[in-house]
Amino acid sequence: MKKELQDKLYENYPKIFAQKDLTIRQSCMPWGICCNDGWYTLLDVLCGNIQHCIDYRLESIKYWDKAKEEGCCWKSPRPEPIPQLEAVQVKEKFGGLRFYFQGGNEYISGMITLTEAMSYYICEECGKPGKEVNVGWLFTLCPECHTEYKKKRNIQED
């Protein structure tokens, strides 16, 4: 991913990408986001939803605590906080997005699973609708990027 797009994700979601400044022995995030620009929007939407889910739960807990202090009789149990999710590695593998992480909950894990599945239908190069192709390596590409890839590498038509 281009440095400017990667840095934009880091800036918008500093809690999720907190491990980017660790050493390679501690995390794989120092290698950066290892996929192409076409999945930028997919990652941006995923990270936005993850952080919103975590922050919303924290706000709900504050509201619950304040209401309890003011004497409201809540029948529902106090919500539990969601552990802050941190990306450990983000990359392309076998034509799909991989988002490895620590923290979160089952709901957030489901969001990540869905996003990884969606990546097989979005061109990794440009973000248009795509499909998995095998050109000596598995990629998810749209027809135009697939043609361009084969031209650059002088690969004959299937």
VMD Tcl script that builds the backbone (N, CA, C; Angstrom):
set m [mol new atoms 474]
animate dup $m
set s [atomselect $m all]
$s set {name element resname resid chain x y z} {
  {N N MET 1 A 0.856 -1.172 0.000}
  {CA C MET 1 A 0.000 0.000 0.000}
  {C C MET 1 A 0.902 1.234 0.000}
  {N N LYS 2 A 0.477 2.242 -0.756}
  {CA C LYS 2 A 1.249 3.476 -0.795}
  {C C LYS 2 A 1.382 4.047 0.612}
  {N N LYS 3 A 2.534 4.626 0.877}
  {CA C LYS 3 A 2.820 5.170 2.204}
  {C C LYS 3 A 1.774 6.192 2.641}
  {N N GLU 4 A 1.325 7.053 1.738}
  {CA C GLU 4 A 0.356 8.087 2.131}
  {C C GLU 4 A -0.989 7.483 2.551}
  {N N LEU 5 A -1.418 6.411 1.887}
  {CA C LEU 5 A -2.667 5.746 2.285}
  {C C LEU 5 A -2.485 5.006 3.611}
  {N N GLN 6 A -1.360 4.324 3.737}
  {CA C GLN 6 A -1.061 3.628 4.989}
  {C C GLN 6 A -1.017 4.627 6.148}
  {N N ASP 7 A -0.328 5.753 5.951}
  {CA C ASP 7 A -0.217 6.759 7.005}
  {C C ASP 7 A -1.575 7.356 7.363}
  {N N LYS 8 A -2.457 7.448 6.373}
  {CA C LYS 8 A -3.812 7.946 6.635}
  {C C LYS 8 A -4.572 6.984 7.564}
  {N N LEU 9 A -4.438 5.686 7.320}
  {CA C LEU 9 A -5.053 4.695 8.214}
  {C C LEU 9 A -4.437 4.790 9.610}
  {N N TYR 10 A -3.118 4.913 9.678}
  {CA C TYR 10 A -2.441 5.034 10.971}
  {C C TYR 10 A -2.918 6.279 11.723}
  {N N GLU 11 A -3.082 7.374 11.001}
  {CA C GLU 11 A -3.523 8.628 11.622}
  {C C GLU 11 A -4.983 8.547 12.082}
  {N N ASN 12 A -5.842 7.966 11.258}
  {CA C ASN 12 A -7.269 7.891 11.597}
  {C C ASN 12 A -7.576 6.860 12.681}
  {N N TYR 13 A -6.739 5.835 12.800}
  {CA C TYR 13 A -7.003 4.746 13.751}
  {C C TYR 13 A -5.752 4.422 14.567}
  {N N PRO 14 A -5.263 5.395 15.347}
  {CA C PRO 14 A -4.008 5.178 16.081}
  {C C PRO 14 A -4.088 4.046 17.104}
  {N N LYS 15 A -5.246 3.817 17.688}
  {CA C LYS 15 A -5.370 2.739 18.675}
  {C C LYS 15 A -5.291 1.374 18.003}
  {N N ILE 16 A -5.887 1.253 16.825}
  {CA C ILE 16 A -5.856 -0.024 16.108}
  {C C ILE 16 A -4.448 -0.336 15.602}
  {N N PHE 17 A -3.738 0.691 15.149}
  {CA C PHE 17 A -2.400 0.483 14.596}
  {C C PHE 17 A -1.302 0.887 15.581}
  {N N ALA 18 A -1.563 0.707 16.862}
  {CA C ALA 18 A -0.596 1.070 17.906}
  {C C ALA 18 A 0.689 0.263 17.812}
  {N N GLN 19 A 0.629 -0.932 17.243}
  {CA C GLN 19 A 1.814 -1.787 17.187}
  {C C GLN 19 A 2.762 -1.459 16.036}
  {N N LYS 20 A 2.433 -0.449 15.248}
  {CA C LYS 20 A 3.281 -0.107 14.097}
  {C C LYS 20 A 4.677 0.345 14.515}
  {N N ASP 21 A 4.815 0.840 15.744}
  {CA C ASP 21 A 6.101 1.342 16.216}
  {C C ASP 21 A 6.880 0.335 17.064}
  {N N LEU 22 A 6.354 -0.881 17.201}
  {CA C LEU 22 A 7.072 -1.910 17.940}
  {C C LEU 22 A 8.186 -2.481 17.065}
  {N N THR 23 A 8.972 -3.384 17.632}
  {CA C THR 23 A 10.012 -4.036 16.835}
  {C C THR 23 A 9.410 -5.233 16.112}
  {N N ILE 24 A 10.120 -5.732 15.136}
  {CA C ILE 24 A 9.677 -6.900 14.370}
  {C C ILE 24 A 9.572 -8.128 15.289}
  {N N ARG 25 A 10.326 -8.162 16.348}
  {CA C ARG 25 A 10.247 -9.283 17.293}
  {C C ARG 25 A 8.958 -9.248 18.107}
  {N N GLN 26 A 8.342 -8.066 18.218}
  {CA C GLN 26 A 7.127 -7.912 19.019}
  {C C GLN 26 A 5.850 -7.995 18.196}
  {N N SER 27 A 5.932 -7.617 16.927}
  {CA C SER 27 A 4.745 -7.547 16.071}
  {C C SER 27 A 5.181 -7.540 14.611}
  {N N CYS 28 A 4.263 -7.880 13.730}
  {CA C CYS 28 A 4.541 -7.786 12.287}
  {C C CYS 28 A 4.124 -6.426 11.724}
  {N N MET 29 A 3.484 -5.578 12.527}
  {CA C MET 29 A 3.021 -4.285 12.017}
  {C C MET 29 A 4.148 -3.344 11.590}
  {N N PRO 30 A 5.375 -3.456 12.127}
  {CA C PRO 30 A 6.437 -2.586 11.603}
  {C C PRO 30 A 6.694 -2.762 10.107}
  {N N TRP 31 A 6.289 -3.914 9.539}
  {CA C TRP 31 A 6.417 -4.115 8.096}
  {C C TRP 31 A 5.400 -3.278 7.337}
  {N N GLY 32 A 4.397 -2.773 8.019}
  {CA C GLY 32 A 3.375 -1.953 7.377}
  {C C GLY 32 A 2.202 -2.793 6.902}
  {N N ILE 33 A 1.317 -2.151 6.179}
  {CA C ILE 33 A 0.141 -2.813 5.621}
  {C C ILE 33 A 0.565 -3.367 4.265}
  {N N CYS 34 A 0.639 -4.671 4.175}
  {CA C CYS 34 A 1.239 -5.342 3.014}
  {C C CYS 34 A 0.175 -5.831 2.026}
  {N N CYS 35 A -0.498 -4.890 1.427}
  {CA C CYS 35 A -1.431 -5.183 0.339}
  {C C CYS 35 A -1.448 -3.953 -0.557}
  {N N ASN 36 A -2.143 -4.044 -1.669}
  {CA C ASN 36 A -2.164 -2.915 -2.596}
  {C C ASN 36 A -3.298 -1.940 -2.271}
  {N N ASP 37 A -3.310 -0.821 -2.991}
  {CA C ASP 37 A -4.197 0.305 -2.687}
  {C C ASP 37 A -5.686 0.029 -2.877}
  {N N GLY 38 A -6.030 -0.970 -3.667}
  {CA C GLY 38 A -7.439 -1.246 -3.940}
  {C C GLY 38 A -8.229 -1.646 -2.712}
  {N N TRP 39 A -7.559 -2.116 -1.690}
  {CA C TRP 39 A -8.249 -2.519 -0.467}
  {C C TRP 39 A -8.240 -1.436 0.602}
  {N N TYR 40 A -7.751 -0.240 0.255}
  {CA C TYR 40 A -7.714 0.852 1.229}
  {C C TYR 40 A -9.108 1.131 1.807}
  {N N THR 41 A -10.105 1.294 0.955}
  {CA C THR 41 A -11.457 1.617 1.429}
  {C C THR 41 A -12.007 0.490 2.294}
  {N N LEU 42 A -11.752 -0.739 1.905}
  {CA C LEU 42 A -12.182 -1.898 2.691}
  {C C LEU 42 A -11.594 -1.818 4.105}
  {N N LEU 43 A -10.304 -1.521 4.206}
  {CA C LEU 43 A -9.649 -1.400 5.514}
  {C C LEU 43 A -10.137 -0.178 6.285}
  {N N ASP 44 A -10.352 0.923 5.586}
  {CA C ASP 44 A -10.826 2.148 6.236}
  {C C ASP 44 A -12.203 1.922 6.865}
  {N N VAL 45 A -13.108 1.315 6.119}
  {CA C VAL 45 A -14.458 1.041 6.638}
  {C C VAL 45 A -14.388 0.044 7.797}
  {N N LEU 46 A -13.580 -1.003 7.648}
  {CA C LEU 46 A -13.436 -1.985 8.719}
  {C C LEU 46 A -12.928 -1.319 9.997}
  {N N CYS 47 A -11.848 -0.581 9.901}
  {CA C CYS 47 A -11.256 0.051 11.088}
  {C C CYS 47 A -12.216 1.063 11.713}
  {N N GLY 48 A -12.929 1.814 10.880}
  {CA C GLY 48 A -13.915 2.766 11.397}
  {C C GLY 48 A -15.010 2.067 12.186}
  {N N ASN 49 A -15.496 0.958 11.669}
  {CA C ASN 49 A -16.544 0.202 12.367}
  {C C ASN 49 A -16.024 -0.451 13.644}
  {N N ILE 50 A -14.811 -0.958 13.601}
  {CA C ILE 50 A -14.221 -1.564 14.801}
  {C C ILE 50 A -14.104 -0.512 15.908}
  {N N GLN 51 A -13.492 0.624 15.579}
  {CA C GLN 51 A -13.267 1.640 16.607}
  {C C GLN 51 A -14.584 2.208 17.117}
  {N N HIS 52 A -15.554 2.362 16.227}
  {CA C HIS 52 A -16.875 2.845 16.652}
  {C C HIS 52 A -17.512 1.865 17.637}
  {N N CYS 53 A -17.416 0.589 17.354}
  {CA C CYS 53 A -17.991 -0.439 18.223}
  {C C CYS 53 A -17.366 -0.376 19.621}
  {N N ILE 54 A -16.053 -0.267 19.691}
  {CA C ILE 54 A -15.341 -0.213 20.971}
  {C C ILE 54 A -15.685 1.070 21.719}
  {N N ASP 55 A -15.640 2.208 21.017}
  {CA C ASP 55 A -15.927 3.496 21.649}
  {C C ASP 55 A -17.375 3.605 22.094}
  {N N TYR 56 A -18.300 3.070 21.299}
  {CA C TYR 56 A -19.723 3.112 21.645}
  {C C TYR 56 A -19.973 2.327 22.931}
  {N N ARG 57 A -19.321 1.180 23.072}
  {CA C ARG 57 A -19.483 0.384 24.290}
  {C C ARG 57 A -18.983 1.163 25.506}
  {N N LEU 58 A -17.847 1.866 25.361}
  {CA C LEU 58 A -17.330 2.664 26.473}
  {C C LEU 58 A -18.299 3.778 26.864}
  {N N GLU 59 A -18.893 4.420 25.867}
  {CA C GLU 59 A -19.888 5.464 26.141}
  {C C GLU 59 A -21.122 4.876 26.818}
  {N N SER 60 A -21.532 3.697 26.399}
  {CA C SER 60 A -22.686 3.027 27.015}
  {C C SER 60 A -22.420 2.728 28.483}
  {N N ILE 61 A -21.205 2.317 28.792}
  {CA C ILE 61 A -20.832 2.014 30.176}
  {C C ILE 61 A -20.875 3.291 31.018}
  {N N LYS 62 A -20.333 4.388 30.456}
  {CA C LYS 62 A -20.369 5.673 31.179}
  {C C LYS 62 A -21.807 6.096 31.450}
  {N N TYR 63 A -22.672 5.952 30.466}
  {CA C TYR 63 A -24.087 6.303 30.616}
  {C C TYR 63 A -24.746 5.422 31.662}
  {N N TRP 64 A -24.458 4.136 31.624}
  {CA C TRP 64 A -25.023 3.179 32.575}
  {C C TRP 64 A -24.588 3.542 33.996}
  {N N ASP 65 A -23.276 3.826 34.183}
  {CA C ASP 65 A -22.751 4.173 35.501}
  {C C ASP 65 A -23.375 5.460 36.036}
  {N N LYS 66 A -23.499 6.460 35.165}
  {CA C LYS 66 A -24.083 7.737 35.581}
  {C C LYS 66 A -25.548 7.558 35.983}
  {N N ALA 67 A -26.277 6.806 35.197}
  {CA C ALA 67 A -27.695 6.566 35.508}
  {C C ALA 67 A -27.833 5.806 36.827}
  {N N LYS 68 A -26.959 4.863 37.071}
  {CA C LYS 68 A -26.991 4.081 38.317}
  {C C LYS 68 A -26.709 4.993 39.518}
  {N N GLU 69 A -25.727 5.907 39.371}
  {CA C GLU 69 A -25.406 6.867 40.430}
  {C C GLU 69 A -26.590 7.772 40.750}
  {N N GLU 70 A -27.366 8.104 39.730}
  {CA C GLU 70 A -28.516 8.991 39.908}
  {C C GLU 70 A -29.747 8.255 40.412}
  {N N GLY 71 A -29.591 6.967 40.682}
  {CA C GLY 71 A -30.673 6.219 41.290}
  {C C GLY 71 A -31.584 5.467 40.341}
  {N N CYS 72 A -31.242 5.432 39.066}
  {CA C CYS 72 A -32.059 4.654 38.135}
  {C C CYS 72 A -31.930 3.175 38.478}
  {N N CYS 73 A -33.019 2.494 38.367}
  {CA C CYS 73 A -33.023 1.067 38.673}
  {C C CYS 73 A -32.907 0.294 37.369}
  {N N TRP 74 A -31.680 -0.107 37.050}
  {CA C TRP 74 A -31.450 -0.859 35.822}
  {C C TRP 74 A -31.668 -2.337 36.083}
  {N N LYS 75 A -32.406 -2.944 35.216}
  {CA C LYS 75 A -32.587 -4.393 35.309}
  {C C LYS 75 A -31.537 -5.128 34.487}
  {N N SER 76 A -30.990 -4.448 33.511}
  {CA C SER 76 A -29.971 -5.095 32.677}
  {C C SER 76 A -28.610 -4.994 33.374}
  {N N PRO 77 A -27.752 -5.981 33.148}
  {CA C PRO 77 A -26.421 -5.924 33.766}
  {C C PRO 77 A -25.570 -4.837 33.118}
  {N N ARG 78 A -24.578 -4.387 33.842}
  {CA C ARG 78 A -23.647 -3.372 33.324}
  {C C ARG 78 A -22.886 -3.982 32.144}
  {N N PRO 79 A -22.833 -3.270 31.021}
  {CA C PRO 79 A -22.089 -3.800 29.865}
  {C C PRO 79 A -20.603 -3.931 30.188}
  {N N GLU 80 A -19.976 -4.923 29.598}
  {CA C GLU 80 A -18.534 -5.109 29.755}
  {C C GLU 80 A -17.807 -4.342 28.653}
  {N N PRO 81 A -16.669 -3.729 28.976}
  {CA C PRO 81 A -15.913 -3.049 27.920}
  {C C PRO 81 A -15.354 -4.062 26.917}
  {N N ILE 82 A -15.164 -3.613 25.705}
  {CA C ILE 82 A -14.534 -4.442 24.678}
  {C C ILE 82 A -13.045 -4.111 24.702}
  {N N PRO 83 A -12.181 -5.119 24.846}
  {CA C PRO 83 A -10.740 -4.835 24.821}
  {C C PRO 83 A -10.351 -4.153 23.501}
  {N N GLN 84 A -9.552 -3.094 23.599}
  {CA C GLN 84 A -9.118 -2.375 22.399}
  {C C GLN 84 A -8.436 -3.336 21.434}
  {N N LEU 85 A -8.918 -3.371 20.213}
  {CA C LEU 85 A -8.321 -4.205 19.181}
  {C C LEU 85 A -7.050 -3.534 18.678}
  {N N GLU 86 A -6.006 -4.340 18.496}
  {CA C GLU 86 A -4.767 -3.870 17.883}
  {C C GLU 86 A -4.413 -4.809 16.738}
  {N N ALA 87 A -4.142 -4.223 15.586}
  {CA C ALA 87 A -3.700 -5.017 14.433}
  {C C ALA 87 A -2.294 -5.521 14.698}
  {N N VAL 88 A -2.068 -6.805 14.435}
  {CA C VAL 88 A -0.766 -7.429 14.600}
  {C C VAL 88 A -0.092 -7.587 13.229}
  {N N GLN 89 A -0.917 -7.845 12.195}
  {CA C GLN 89 A -0.414 -7.952 10.824}
  {C C GLN 89 A -1.584 -7.767 9.864}
  {N N VAL 90 A -1.352 -6.997 8.805}
  {CA C VAL 90 A -2.355 -6.803 7.755}
  {C C VAL 90 A -1.632 -7.040 6.432}
  {N N LYS 91 A -2.142 -8.018 5.652}
  {CA C LYS 91 A -1.440 -8.381 4.426}
  {C C LYS 91 A -2.369 -9.087 3.448}
  {N N GLU 92 A -1.847 -9.304 2.250}
  {CA C GLU 92 A -2.507 -10.140 1.247}
  {C C GLU 92 A -1.896 -11.526 1.354}
  {N N LYS 93 A -2.747 -12.542 1.261}
  {CA C LYS 93 A -2.257 -13.916 1.234}
  {C C LYS 93 A -3.231 -14.754 0.427}
  {N N PHE 94 A -2.734 -15.491 -0.542}
  {CA C PHE 94 A -3.547 -16.349 -1.407}
  {C C PHE 94 A -4.706 -15.581 -2.049}
  {N N GLY 95 A -4.455 -14.333 -2.424}
  {CA C GLY 95 A -5.448 -13.531 -3.127}
  {C C GLY 95 A -6.459 -12.835 -2.244}
  {N N GLY 96 A -6.347 -12.979 -0.929}
  {CA C GLY 96 A -7.311 -12.355 -0.022}
  {C C GLY 96 A -6.629 -11.555 1.069}
  {N N LEU 97 A -7.402 -10.692 1.697}
  {CA C LEU 97 A -6.915 -9.874 2.796}
  {C C LEU 97 A -6.816 -10.728 4.053}
  {N N ARG 98 A -5.758 -10.531 4.813}
  {CA C ARG 98 A -5.618 -11.148 6.125}
  {C C ARG 98 A -5.426 -10.023 7.143}
  {N N PHE 99 A -6.224 -10.054 8.195}
  {CA C PHE 99 A -6.171 -9.034 9.243}
  {C C PHE 99 A -6.019 -9.773 10.576}
  {N N TYR 100 A -4.779 -9.873 11.042}
  {CA C TYR 100 A -4.502 -10.560 12.305}
  {C C TYR 100 A -4.522 -9.524 13.422}
  {N N PHE 101 A -5.072 -9.903 14.577}
  {CA C PHE 101 A -5.321 -8.912 15.626}
  {C C PHE 101 A -5.304 -9.516 17.015}
  {N N GLN 102 A -5.240 -8.609 18.006}
  {CA C GLN 102 A -5.416 -8.949 19.418}
  {C C GLN 102 A -6.536 -8.062 19.942}
  {N N GLY 103 A -7.329 -8.574 20.878}
  {CA C GLY 103 A -8.399 -7.782 21.468}
  {C C GLY 103 A -9.703 -7.966 20.716}
  {N N GLY 104 A -10.629 -7.042 20.952}
  {CA C GLY 104 A -11.931 -7.116 20.302}
  {C C GLY 104 A -12.845 -8.115 20.984}
  {N N ASN 105 A -13.900 -8.489 20.290}
  {CA C ASN 105 A -14.850 -9.491 20.785}
  {C C ASN 105 A -15.357 -10.302 19.594}
  {N N GLU 106 A -16.334 -11.162 19.823}
  {CA C GLU 106 A -16.843 -12.017 18.743}
  {C C GLU 106 A -17.489 -11.206 17.620}
  {N N TYR 107 A -18.179 -10.139 17.979}
  {CA C TYR 107 A -18.834 -9.291 16.977}
  {C C TYR 107 A -17.782 -8.678 16.041}
  {N N ILE 108 A -16.724 -8.152 16.627}
  {CA C ILE 108 A -15.650 -7.546 15.832}
  {C C ILE 108 A -14.932 -8.615 15.009}
  {N N SER 109 A -14.739 -9.785 15.586}
  {CA C SER 109 A -14.131 -10.888 14.834}
  {C C SER 109 A -14.972 -11.219 13.608}
  {N N GLY 110 A -16.286 -11.165 13.746}
  {CA C GLY 110 A -17.179 -11.396 12.608}
  {C C GLY 110 A -17.032 -10.323 11.545}
  {N N MET 111 A -16.863 -9.062 11.972}
  {CA C MET 111 A -16.639 -7.981 10.997}
  {C C MET 111 A -15.372 -8.243 10.191}
  {N N ILE 112 A -14.340 -8.704 10.860}
  {CA C ILE 112 A -13.059 -8.968 10.190}
  {C C ILE 112 A -13.197 -10.143 9.222}
  {N N THR 113 A -13.878 -11.185 9.653}
  {CA C THR 113 A -14.103 -12.343 8.781}
  {C C THR 113 A -14.874 -11.938 7.527}
  {N N LEU 114 A -15.908 -11.121 7.702}
  {CA C LEU 114 A -16.692 -10.639 6.562}
  {C C LEU 114 A -15.820 -9.800 5.623}
  {N N THR 115 A -15.017 -8.908 6.175}
  {CA C THR 115 A -14.147 -8.058 5.355}
  {C C THR 115 A -13.143 -8.897 4.581}
  {N N GLU 116 A -12.558 -9.889 5.244}
  {CA C GLU 116 A -11.615 -10.766 4.550}
  {C C GLU 116 A -12.311 -11.499 3.399}
  {N N ALA 117 A -13.543 -11.959 3.622}
  {CA C ALA 117 A -14.293 -12.638 2.558}
  {C C ALA 117 A -14.612 -11.682 1.407}
  {N N MET 118 A -14.958 -10.441 1.724}
  {CA C MET 118 A -15.267 -9.451 0.684}
  {C C MET 118 A -14.056 -9.145 -0.182}
  {N N SER 119 A -12.853 -9.266 0.385}
  {CA C SER 119 A -11.645 -8.921 -0.372}
  {C C SER 119 A -11.472 -9.801 -1.613}
  {N N TYR 120 A -12.076 -10.982 -1.628}
  {CA C TYR 120 A -11.980 -11.868 -2.788}
  {C C TYR 120 A -12.855 -11.385 -3.957}
  {N N TYR 121 A -13.596 -10.315 -3.748}
  {CA C TYR 121 A -14.472 -9.763 -4.791}
  {C C TYR 121 A -14.141 -8.316 -5.110}
  {N N ILE 122 A -13.019 -7.823 -4.570}
  {CA C ILE 122 A -12.593 -6.440 -4.788}
  {C C ILE 122 A -11.154 -6.465 -5.284}
  {N N CYS 123 A -10.920 -5.805 -6.409}
  {CA C CYS 123 A -9.578 -5.769 -7.005}
  {C C CYS 123 A -8.592 -5.134 -6.026}
  {N N GLU 124 A -7.530 -5.857 -5.758}
  {CA C GLU 124 A -6.521 -5.359 -4.823}
  {C C GLU 124 A -5.774 -4.154 -5.385}
  {N N GLU 125 A -5.721 -4.027 -6.699}
  {CA C GLU 125 A -5.001 -2.929 -7.333}
  {C C GLU 125 A -5.796 -1.623 -7.356}
  {N N CYS 126 A -7.078 -1.699 -7.776}
  {CA C CYS 126 A -7.836 -0.464 -8.025}
  {C C CYS 126 A -9.125 -0.334 -7.213}
  {N N GLY 127 A -9.601 -1.412 -6.588}
  {CA C GLY 127 A -10.811 -1.337 -5.778}
  {C C GLY 127 A -12.105 -1.619 -6.523}
  {N N LYS 128 A -12.029 -1.879 -7.830}
  {CA C LYS 128 A -13.234 -2.232 -8.604}
  {C C LYS 128 A -13.620 -3.681 -8.312}
  {N N PRO 129 A -14.810 -4.090 -8.733}
  {CA C PRO 129 A -15.159 -5.510 -8.569}
  {C C PRO 129 A -14.123 -6.400 -9.257}
  {N N GLY 130 A -13.743 -7.464 -8.594}
  {CA C GLY 130 A -12.723 -8.357 -9.135}
  {C C GLY 130 A -13.017 -9.799 -8.784}
  {N N LYS 131 A -12.118 -10.657 -9.204}
  {CA C LYS 131 A -12.234 -12.074 -8.857}
  {C C LYS 131 A -10.833 -12.639 -8.723}
  {N N GLU 132 A -10.762 -13.801 -8.090}
  {CA C GLU 132 A -9.474 -14.433 -7.868}
  {C C GLU 132 A -8.933 -14.960 -9.192}
  {N N VAL 133 A -7.670 -14.660 -9.459}
  {CA C VAL 133 A -7.003 -15.135 -10.672}
  {C C VAL 133 A -5.668 -15.761 -10.273}
  {N N ASN 134 A -5.221 -16.703 -11.090}
  {CA C ASN 134 A -3.955 -17.370 -10.837}
  {C C ASN 134 A -3.030 -17.057 -12.000}
  {N N VAL 135 A -2.045 -16.236 -11.733}
  {CA C VAL 135 A -1.039 -15.903 -12.744}
  {C C VAL 135 A 0.344 -16.252 -12.177}
  {N N GLY 136 A 0.456 -17.479 -11.699}
  {CA C GLY 136 A 1.677 -17.902 -11.028}
  {C C GLY 136 A 1.627 -17.555 -9.539}
  {N N TRP 137 A 0.735 -16.709 -9.191}
  {CA C TRP 137 A 0.494 -16.252 -7.823}
  {C C TRP 137 A -0.982 -15.920 -7.768}
  {N N LEU 138 A -1.642 -16.161 -6.660}
  {CA C LEU 138 A -3.065 -15.831 -6.564}
  {C C LEU 138 A -3.250 -14.354 -6.253}
  {N N PHE 139 A -4.099 -13.714 -7.030}
  {CA C PHE 139 A -4.458 -12.308 -6.829}
  {C C PHE 139 A -5.967 -12.178 -6.967}
  {N N THR 140 A -6.515 -11.116 -6.431}
  {CA C THR 140 A -7.890 -10.742 -6.744}
  {C C THR 140 A -7.790 -9.473 -7.574}
  {N N LEU 141 A -8.198 -9.575 -8.834}
  {CA C LEU 141 A -8.038 -8.472 -9.780}
  {C C LEU 141 A -9.302 -8.289 -10.617}
  {N N CYS 142 A -9.524 -7.060 -11.058}
  {CA C CYS 142 A -10.586 -6.796 -12.030}
  {C C CYS 142 A -10.033 -7.180 -13.410}
  {N N PRO 143 A -10.885 -7.297 -14.428}
  {CA C PRO 143 A -10.375 -7.685 -15.757}
  {C C PRO 143 A -9.291 -6.740 -16.299}
  {N N GLU 144 A -9.443 -5.428 -16.068}
  {CA C GLU 144 A -8.457 -4.479 -16.587}
  {C C GLU 144 A -7.093 -4.651 -15.914}
  {N N CYS 145 A -7.090 -4.775 -14.592}
  {CA C CYS 145 A -5.828 -4.942 -13.869}
  {C C CYS 145 A -5.202 -6.298 -14.169}
  {N N HIS 146 A -6.040 -7.308 -14.402}
  {CA C HIS 146 A -5.539 -8.637 -14.770}
  {C C HIS 146 A -4.813 -8.554 -16.109}
  {N N THR 147 A -5.428 -7.887 -17.082}
  {CA C THR 147 A -4.810 -7.712 -18.404}
  {C C THR 147 A -3.501 -6.943 -18.279}
  {N N GLU 148 A -3.509 -5.865 -17.509}
  {CA C GLU 148 A -2.307 -5.049 -17.316}
  {C C GLU 148 A -1.197 -5.854 -16.644}
  {N N TYR 149 A -1.556 -6.656 -15.652}
  {CA C TYR 149 A -0.585 -7.494 -14.955}
  {C C TYR 149 A 0.086 -8.459 -15.939}
  {N N LYS 150 A -0.727 -9.105 -16.779}
  {CA C LYS 150 A -0.183 -10.065 -17.746}
  {C C LYS 150 A 0.708 -9.362 -18.775}
  {N N LYS 151 A 0.324 -8.153 -19.197}
  {CA C LYS 151 A 1.158 -7.395 -20.152}
  {C C LYS 151 A 2.515 -7.069 -19.550}
  {N N LYS 152 A 2.513 -6.565 -18.307}
  {CA C LYS 152 A 3.761 -6.177 -17.651}
  {C C LYS 152 A 4.719 -7.350 -17.506}
  {N N ARG 153 A 4.190 -8.519 -17.310}
  {CA C ARG 153 A 5.023 -9.693 -17.058}
  {C C ARG 153 A 5.142 -10.611 -18.266}
  {N N ASN 154 A 4.587 -10.149 -19.400}
  {CA C ASN 154 A 4.656 -10.897 -20.653}
  {C C ASN 154 A 4.119 -12.319 -20.486}
  {N N ILE 155 A 2.947 -12.413 -19.861}
  {CA C ILE 155 A 2.281 -13.697 -19.651}
  {C C ILE 155 A 1.273 -13.882 -20.790}
  {N N GLN 156 A 1.300 -15.062 -21.409}
  {CA C GLN 156 A 0.371 -15.362 -22.508}
  {C C GLN 156 A -1.046 -15.541 -21.980}
  {N N GLU 157 A -2.031 -15.304 -22.850}
  {CA C GLU 157 A -3.441 -15.463 -22.481}
  {C C GLU 157 A -3.722 -16.876 -22.022}
  {N N ASP 158 A -4.709 -17.009 -21.115}
  {CA C ASP 158 A -5.091 -18.321 -20.551}
  {C C ASP 158 A -5.610 -19.213 -21.646}
}
mol reanalyze $m
mol bondsrecalc $m
mol representation Tube
mol addrep $m
